[in-house]
């Protein structure tokens, strides 16, 4: 074998070794890529009004911190699963929106987020935590309007929860078809089998019997609007609201998002015969 061939073989072996190392690191350390929690000190106090109550839910190996907005005679509740970054301190920021709709709001911090203890170790653990929080907080709303709402990372969890508990409404905001599909777009060199958090929204969607609303900004470069469009194709009866000009992190500042959301959360605001704003 000539010297240049030996050098080429060494380069190939080196590249293969580096690739294998990167894949191994991704397998063992992918929580650091998927989850970006902001931790809060144990003594942190939320100043959100006397109708917002802080509570704790014990799960195996951890305690989950939850904020619960309670209206005096609520018509129902929204169970909100937030995105991959921040904490309740940055997510639970608009209780007035839900007060005006006479809906309670329940939002939890996942393990390692905010004041919640422990750390996320598997998808099964994360799904079980979400279900435990639902069971602990939403039983009192039986017979009233129960909404499962998932934003970004939380949309996959919300779809799986909704297929299990069958709420009166499921709202998926900036959802992904699956985490594997999203990773294939951003990191095509990563084998799908390496991902330990497939978070298959598309797989859960057909199991949701009640109404589903998909909401997405058409300028979202993190999770493109095509994900919602593909989910819509899987679930033709779902409502799809595309917000012109909205990106991933500013969606909530657009009336074209807030107005349809308000209408779907409280159907009496918009009669079935009226045109549905933002529909496409």
C-alpha positions in Angstrom: 0.0 0.0 0.0 1.4 3.4 -1.0 2.0 6.1 1.6 -0.9 8.2 0.4 -3.3 5.3 0.6 -2.1 4.6 4.2 -2.7 8.2 5.0 -6.2 8.1 3.5 -7.0 5.0 5.5 -5.8 6.6 8.7 -7.9 9.7 8.0 -10.9 7.5 7.4 -10.4 5.6 10.7 -9.8 8.9 12.6 -13.0 10.4 11.1 -15.0 7.2 12.0 -13.6 7.3 15.5 -14.5 11.0 16.0 -18.0 10.3 14.6 -18.5 7.3 16.9 -17.3 9.4 19.9 -19.8 12.2 19.0 -22.6 9.8 18.7 -21.7 8.2 22.0 -21.6 11.6 23.7 -25.0 12.5 22.2 -26.5 9.3 23.5 -25.3 9.9 27.1 -25.5 13.7 27.2 -28.5 14.6 25.1 -30.4 16.0 28.1 -28.0 18.9 28.0 -29.0 19.6 24.4 -32.7 19.1 24.8 -33.3 20.8 28.2 -32.2 24.3 29.2 -33.6 24.8 32.7 -33.3 28.0 34.7 -32.9 27.0 38.4 -34.5 29.1 41.1 -33.4 29.2 44.8 -35.5 27.3 47.2 -36.6 30.5 48.8 -37.7 32.2 45.6 -41.1 33.8 45.9 -43.5 34.2 43.0 -45.4 37.6 43.1 -48.4 36.9 40.9 -51.4 37.8 43.1 -53.3 36.1 45.9 -55.2 33.8 43.5 -52.0 32.1 42.3 -51.1 29.3 44.6 -47.8 27.5 44.8 -47.9 23.7 45.4 -45.7 20.7 45.4 -46.2 17.3 43.8 -44.1 14.3 45.0 -42.9 12.0 42.3 -40.3 9.1 42.6 -37.0 10.8 43.4 -38.2 14.4 43.1 -40.6 17.1 44.0 -42.3 19.1 41.2 -43.1 22.8 41.7 -46.5 23.9 40.4 -48.3 27.2 40.1 -52.1 27.1 40.2 -54.2 30.1 39.3 -57.6 29.7 40.9 -60.7 31.7 40.0 -63.6 31.8 42.4 -65.9 29.9 40.1 -63.8 28.7 37.2 -65.5 27.2 34.1 -62.5 24.9 33.8 -58.7 24.8 33.7 -55.8 24.9 31.3 -53.0 22.4 32.1 -49.9 24.1 30.5 -46.7 22.3 29.6 -44.0 24.8 28.8 -41.0 24.7 26.5 -37.4 23.5 27.0 -35.9 26.7 28.5 -36.5 28.9 31.5 -38.8 28.1 34.5 -42.1 29.1 35.9 -40.7 32.5 36.7 -40.4 33.2 32.9 -43.4 31.1 31.7 -46.2 32.0 34.2 -46.4 35.6 33.1 -49.9 36.3 31.9 -52.4 35.0 34.4 -54.7 38.0 33.5 -55.4 36.4 30.2 -56.9 33.3 31.9 -58.6 35.3 34.6 -60.5 37.2 31.9 -61.7 33.8 30.5 -62.6 32.5 33.9 -60.3 29.6 33.4 -57.8 28.3 36.0 -54.2 27.7 35.0 -52.0 24.9 36.1 -48.3 25.0 35.2 -45.5 22.8 36.4 -41.7 23.0 36.2 -40.1 19.7 35.0 -37.4 18.1 37.1 -34.4 20.4 37.5 -36.4 23.4 36.3 -37.0 26.3 38.7 -37.6 25.0 42.2 -38.3 21.4 41.1 -35.8 19.0 42.4 -34.1 16.0 40.6 -33.1 15.8 37.0 -34.7 14.4 33.8 -33.3 11.0 33.0 -35.7 9.5 30.4 -38.8 10.1 28.3 -40.7 7.6 30.4 -39.9 9.5 33.6 -40.9 12.8 32.0 -44.2 11.4 30.8 -44.9 9.9 34.2 -44.2 13.2 35.9 -46.6 15.0 33.6 -49.3 12.5 34.3 -48.7 12.6 38.0 -49.1 16.4 37.9 -52.3 16.1 35.9 -53.8 13.6 38.4 -52.9 15.7 41.4 -54.3 18.9 40.0 -57.1 18.2 37.5 -59.3 15.7 39.2 -61.4 18.5 40.7 -62.3 19.8 37.2 -64.2 16.7 36.2 -67.4 17.8 34.4 -65.8 21.2 33.5 -63.7 22.3 30.6 -60.2 20.7 30.8 -57.6 21.9 28.3 -54.2 20.3 27.7 -51.9 23.0 26.3 -48.3 22.3 25.1 -45.8 24.8 23.8 -42.7 23.9 21.8 -41.0 21.0 23.7 -44.2 20.7 25.8 -46.3 20.0 22.7 -45.2 16.4 22.3 -45.8 15.8 26.0 -49.2 17.4 25.7 -50.2 15.2 22.8 -49.2 12.0 24.6 -51.0 13.2 27.8 -54.1 14.1 25.8 -54.3 10.7 24.1 -54.2 9.2 27.6 -56.6 11.5 29.6 -58.9 12.7 26.7 -59.5 16.4 27.7 -62.2 18.6 26.2 -59.6 20.4 24.1 -55.9 20.0 23.1 -53.9 23.0 22.0 -50.4 22.4 20.5 -48.4 25.6 20.0 -45.3 25.5 17.8 -45.4 21.7 17.8 -43.0 19.3 16.1 -44.0 16.2 14.2 -41.6 14.3 16.4 -38.2 15.1 18.0 -36.6 12.7 15.6 -38.1 14.5 12.6 -36.9 17.8 14.0 -33.4 16.5 14.7 -33.3 15.2 11.1 -33.8 18.7 9.9 -31.2 20.4 12.1 -28.7 17.5 12.5 -29.1 15.2 9.5 -25.8 13.4 10.4 -27.4 12.0 13.6 -29.1 8.6 13.4 -32.6 8.8 14.6 -32.1 5.7 16.8 -29.7 7.6 18.9 -32.4 9.9 20.3 -33.7 8.7 23.6 -36.5 11.3 23.6 -38.4 10.6 20.4 -41.4 12.6 21.6 -43.7 11.4 18.8 -46.4 14.0 18.5 -47.6 12.5 15.2 -47.9 9.1 16.8 -50.0 10.4 19.7 -52.3 12.6 17.6 -54.7 10.0 16.2 -55.4 8.8 19.8 -56.9 12.2 20.8 -60.6 11.9 20.5 -61.5 15.5 21.3 -60.9 18.7 19.3 -57.3 19.7 18.5 -55.9 23.1 17.7 -52.5 23.6 16.1 -50.9 27.1 16.3 -47.7 28.2 14.6 -45.8 31.2 13.5 -44.9 31.2 9.8 -41.5 32.8 10.6 -40.4 30.1 13.1 -37.0 28.9 12.1 -36.5 26.6 15.1 -39.6 24.4 14.5 -40.8 25.2 11.1 -44.5 25.7 10.3 -44.3 22.6 8.1 -44.4 20.5 11.3 -47.9 21.8 12.1 -48.9 21.4 8.4 -47.9 17.7 8.5 -49.7 17.2 11.8 -52.8 18.8 10.2 -52.5 16.3 7.3 -52.6 13.5 9.9 -55.5 15.0 11.7 -57.7 16.7 9.0 -60.3 17.8 11.6 -57.8 19.7 13.6 -57.9 23.5 13.4 -54.6 25.1 12.1 -53.9 28.7 13.0 -50.8 30.1 11.2 -49.7 33.5 12.6 -48.1 35.7 9.9 -44.7 37.1 10.9 -44.5 35.3 14.2 -41.3 33.4 15.1 -40.7 30.8 17.8 -40.3 33.0 20.8 -42.6 36.0 20.1 -45.8 34.2 19.1 -47.6 35.4 22.3 -47.2 39.0 21.3 -49.4 38.7 18.2 -53.2 39.3 18.3 -53.5 36.8 15.5 -52.4 34.2 18.0 -54.1 35.5 21.2 -57.5 36.2 19.6 -58.0 32.7 18.1 -56.6 31.1 21.3 -59.2 33.0 23.3 -61.9 31.9 21.0 -61.0 28.2 21.2 -60.5 28.2 25.0 -63.9 29.7 25.5 -66.1 28.7 22.5 -68.9 31.0 23.4 -66.7 34.0 22.4 -66.9 32.8 18.8 -70.1 31.1 17.6 -69.7 28.0 15.4 -71.3 29.9 12.5 -68.7 32.7 12.7 -65.6 32.7 10.6 -62.6 31.5 12.6 -59.8 34.1 12.7 -56.4 33.0 11.5 -57.7 29.7 10.0 -55.8 28.4 7.0 
